[in-house]
C-alpha cells in the first residue's frame, strides 16, 4: 500500500537553523520556551515569500531515509516536538522513546518512491499510519488517527540535523524507563497533555496553528 497523504515534489536545497552562539544567554528559564523562541526567531528571519533572508534558502530542515531513496524537507519549523515514552513507541522504535517533530502536512515536501504504509497502535489507543521507505524500510513519519493526514509526525532521527528539534515536551512518562533521566526544565506528562496546557507548551503561534488544524 502506498502513502496517499503526501504528494511527492522536488526538494529545495538544504538549510537549517544554526545553534545559538556560544555564550548567548537564554531568553527564558524554561528549555521548552527557549526552543520556542529559537523557532520564532527563525520565522522572523524569513520574508513574506517564505524565503530565509539570511541564508537564501527556504526550508527549516531536510532529511531522508537510511538508503537515501526518500528525501524530504520541512518548509517551516514544527509547532511541537513530542518525546513519547509509551510502550508502543518503545517497541516500534526499538529504543527508550519515540521523538516526533509535529508539523502540518502541507509544509512537508518529499521526493523519491511512493512510501509504504502500515497500521500500528499508539499510546492514545487510536492508532497511527506509519510511512516508510519501500527500499530500506526506514520509517520517516506517521499520521496519528486523532489528527489524521493533515498532520505529520516526522521521526526526528531521520533529519539531516536532528539537533534542530530537541524535545519540547515529554509524554506518557508513566511508562518511562527508570534509567533514563529527564531534564526537569522540559514539561513532562504522565499521559498526554490537556487542552489547558497547550498555550504554555506551544506558544501563541503554535497554539494558533493547532486551532487552525482542528477547525479544518
C-alpha positions as CSV (number, residue, x, y, z in Angstrom):
1,X,0.0,0.0,0.0
2,X,1.4,3.4,-0.9
3,X,1.2,6.5,1.2
4,X,-1.6,8.8,-0.1
5,X,-1.1,11.6,2.4
6,X,1.9,13.4,0.7
7,X,2.4,14.3,-2.9
8,X,6.0,13.9,-4.0
9,X,7.5,17.2,-5.0
10,X,11.1,18.3,-5.7
11,X,13.2,19.2,-2.7
12,X,14.8,22.6,-2.2
13,X,18.5,23.0,-1.2
14,X,19.1,22.1,2.5
15,X,19.3,24.7,5.1
16,X,19.0,24.7,8.9
17,X,18.6,26.8,12.0
18,X,22.1,27.2,13.5
19,X,22.6,26.6,17.2
20,X,22.7,29.6,19.4
21,X,26.2,31.3,19.5
22,X,28.4,30.2,22.3
23,X,27.8,32.1,25.4
24,X,24.4,33.5,24.3
25,X,22.1,34.0,27.3
26,X,18.9,32.1,27.3
27,X,15.7,34.1,26.7
28,X,13.8,32.0,29.2
29,X,14.4,29.7,32.1
30,X,12.3,27.0,30.6
31,X,14.1,25.0,27.9
32,X,10.9,24.3,26.1
33,X,10.1,28.0,25.8
34,X,13.7,28.8,24.8
35,X,13.3,26.4,21.9
36,X,10.0,28.2,21.0
37,X,12.0,31.5,21.0
38,X,14.5,30.0,18.6
39,X,11.8,28.8,16.3
40,X,10.1,32.2,16.4
41,X,13.4,33.9,15.5
42,X,13.7,31.5,12.6
43,X,10.3,32.6,11.4
44,X,11.1,36.3,11.8
45,X,14.2,35.9,9.6
46,X,12.0,34.9,6.6
47,X,10.5,37.4,4.3
48,X,6.9,37.5,3.1
49,X,7.6,34.9,0.4
50,X,8.9,32.4,3.0
51,X,12.5,32.8,2.0
52,X,15.1,32.8,4.6
53,X,16.7,36.2,4.1
54,X,19.9,35.3,5.9
55,X,20.8,32.0,4.2
56,X,19.0,32.4,0.9
57,X,17.2,29.0,1.4
58,X,13.6,28.4,2.2
59,X,13.4,25.3,4.3
60,X,13.7,24.8,8.0
61,X,15.2,21.4,7.8
62,X,15.8,18.4,5.5
63,X,16.0,14.7,6.0
64,X,15.6,11.3,4.5
65,X,15.7,7.5,4.9
66,X,18.7,5.3,5.5
67,X,19.3,4.4,1.9
68,X,18.7,7.9,0.5
69,X,15.9,7.0,-1.8
70,X,13.4,9.1,0.1
71,X,14.3,12.7,0.7
72,X,12.1,15.4,2.4
73,X,12.1,18.9,3.6
74,X,10.2,20.8,6.3
75,X,9.3,24.3,4.9
76,X,8.7,25.7,8.4
77,X,9.5,24.7,12.0
78,X,7.4,22.2,13.7
79,X,4.9,23.5,16.2
80,X,5.8,20.8,18.7
81,X,8.5,18.1,19.3
82,X,7.0,15.3,21.3
83,X,9.2,12.8,23.1
84,X,6.9,9.9,23.7
85,X,7.7,7.2,26.3
86,X,4.7,4.9,25.7
87,X,5.4,1.2,25.4
88,X,4.2,1.3,21.8
89,X,6.8,3.9,20.8
90,X,9.5,2.0,22.7
91,X,8.6,-1.3,20.9
92,X,8.2,0.3,17.5
93,X,11.5,2.3,17.7
94,X,13.4,-0.4,19.4
95,X,14.6,2.3,21.8
96,X,13.6,4.1,25.0
97,X,11.2,6.5,23.4
98,X,9.9,7.9,20.1
99,X,10.8,11.5,19.1
100,X,8.5,13.2,16.6
101,X,8.5,16.7,15.1
102,X,4.9,17.7,14.7
103,X,4.1,19.8,11.6
104,X,1.2,20.4,9.2
105,X,1.4,18.0,6.2
106,X,1.1,20.9,3.8
107,X,4.6,22.1,4.9
108,X,6.3,18.7,4.2
109,X,7.8,18.1,0.7
110,X,9.0,14.7,-0.3
111,X,11.0,13.2,-3.2
112,X,11.5,9.6,-4.2
113,X,9.5,6.4,-4.4
114,X,6.0,6.2,-3.0
115,X,6.0,5.4,0.7
116,X,4.7,2.2,2.1
117,X,2.2,2.4,4.9
118,X,1.5,0.2,7.9
119,X,-1.1,0.5,10.6
120,X,0.2,0.4,14.2
121,X,-1.0,1.1,17.7
122,X,-0.4,4.3,19.6
123,X,-0.4,5.4,23.2
124,X,-3.8,7.0,22.9
125,X,-5.3,3.8,21.6
126,X,-6.5,5.5,18.4
127,X,-3.7,4.1,16.3
128,X,-1.4,5.5,13.6
129,X,-0.4,5.1,9.9
130,X,3.3,4.6,9.6
131,X,5.0,5.7,6.4
132,X,8.3,4.1,5.4
133,X,10.8,3.9,2.5
134,X,9.9,0.9,0.3
135,X,13.5,0.1,-0.2
136,X,15.3,0.3,3.2
137,X,12.0,0.3,5.2
138,X,13.1,3.3,7.3
139,X,10.1,4.9,9.0
140,X,10.2,8.6,8.1
141,X,6.9,9.8,9.6
142,X,3.5,8.8,10.7
143,X,-0.1,10.2,10.8
144,X,-2.0,9.6,14.0
145,X,-5.7,8.8,13.8
146,X,-6.6,11.7,16.2
147,X,-5.4,14.4,13.8
148,X,-5.4,12.4,10.5
149,X,-3.5,13.1,7.4
150,X,-3.4,16.9,7.9
151,X,-0.6,16.5,10.5
152,X,2.7,14.7,10.0
153,X,4.8,13.3,12.9
154,X,8.3,13.3,11.5
155,X,10.8,11.0,13.1
156,X,13.5,13.4,14.3
157,X,16.2,10.8,13.8
158,X,15.7,11.0,10.1
159,X,16.5,14.7,9.9
160,X,19.9,15.6,8.5
161,X,20.4,17.8,11.6
162,X,18.3,16.1,14.4
163,X,19.7,18.7,16.9
164,X,17.3,21.2,15.3
165,X,14.4,19.6,17.0
166,X,15.1,18.8,20.7
167,X,12.1,17.7,22.8
168,X,9.7,20.4,23.8
169,X,7.6,18.0,25.8
170,X,7.7,14.5,27.3
171,X,4.5,12.5,27.2
172,X,3.4,9.1,28.6
173,X,6.2,9.3,31.2
174,X,4.2,6.8,33.3
175,X,6.0,4.1,31.3
176,X,9.4,5.8,31.0
177,X,12.3,3.6,31.6
178,X,13.6,4.1,35.1
179,X,17.3,4.5,34.0
180,X,16.5,7.4,31.6
181,X,16.8,10.8,33.4
182,X,14.7,13.7,32.0
183,X,15.6,17.4,32.0
184,X,13.3,18.8,34.7
185,X,13.1,22.1,32.7
186,X,11.2,20.3,29.9
187,X,7.5,19.8,30.6
188,X,6.5,16.2,31.2
189,X,3.1,14.5,31.5
190,X,2.2,11.0,32.8
191,X,0.0,10.6,29.7
192,X,-0.9,13.3,27.2
193,X,-1.1,16.9,28.0
194,X,-4.6,18.6,28.3
195,X,-6.0,21.5,26.3
196,X,-5.3,23.9,29.1
197,X,-1.6,23.1,28.8
198,X,-1.4,24.0,25.0
199,X,-0.8,27.7,25.2
200,X,2.2,27.3,27.5
201,X,3.6,24.4,25.6
202,X,3.2,25.6,22.0
203,X,3.3,29.4,22.5
204,X,0.7,31.7,20.9
205,X,1.8,31.0,17.3
206,X,1.9,27.2,17.8
207,X,-1.5,27.2,19.6
208,X,-3.0,29.1,16.7
209,X,-1.6,26.6,14.2
210,X,-3.2,23.7,16.2
211,X,-6.5,25.6,16.4
212,X,-6.5,26.0,12.6
213,X,-5.8,22.3,12.1
214,X,-8.7,21.3,14.4
215,X,-11.0,23.8,12.8
216,X,-10.2,22.5,9.3
